[in-house]
Amino acid sequence: MMSDGRGLHTLICAGKWRVGPTSALARTFADARVRHRNEAGMEEEKDVFEEIAEFNQRYLQLVRRLLCEDADRARAILGISNELAIRLVTMTPAQLERLADNGELVCRLRADAMPGRA
């Protein structure tokens, strides 16, 4: 997690979050490092984009598993089309890795799934 997480939260809640090539937030993410403990318990730093790629890989694995177990239910949960579901299930491991490593999260928050929505 970024050390200035409260600042990011303030920007988002105040409606001042602007992401563009010259935004302060974009520069912050470009230089950010993430601290966590590795398997041996040693603290190490990882680039934010490495963390995003790892998250994306795990998310895509989960999506494929859900689609293989119950495609109709998974599509409803994920809010994706049948065409996208087929494409995700038929992608090669190399294609999935490229998709995961694009520098952006592959998942999106769905407004219709937010708490308090009717």
Stockholm file with secondary structure:
# STOCKHOLM 1.0

chainA/1-118         MMSDGRGLHTLICAGKWRVGPTSALARTFADARVRHRNEAGMEEEKDVFEEIAEFNQRYLQLVRRLLCEDADRARAILGISNELAIRLVTMTPAQLERLADNGELVCRLRADAMPGRA
#=GR chainA/1-118 SS CCTTHHHHHHHHHTTCCCCSTTCHHHHHHHHCEEEEECTTSCEEEEEHHHHHHHHHHHHHHHHHHHHHHCHHHHHHHHTCCHHHHHHHHHCCHHHHHHHHTSSSCSCCCCGGGSTTCC
#=GC SS_cons         CCTTHHHHHHHHHTTCCCCSTTCHHHHHHHHCEEEEECTTSCEEEEEHHHHHHHHHHHHHHHHHHHHHHCHHHHHHHHTCCHHHHHHHHHCCHHHHHHHHTSSSCSCCCCGGGSTTCC
//
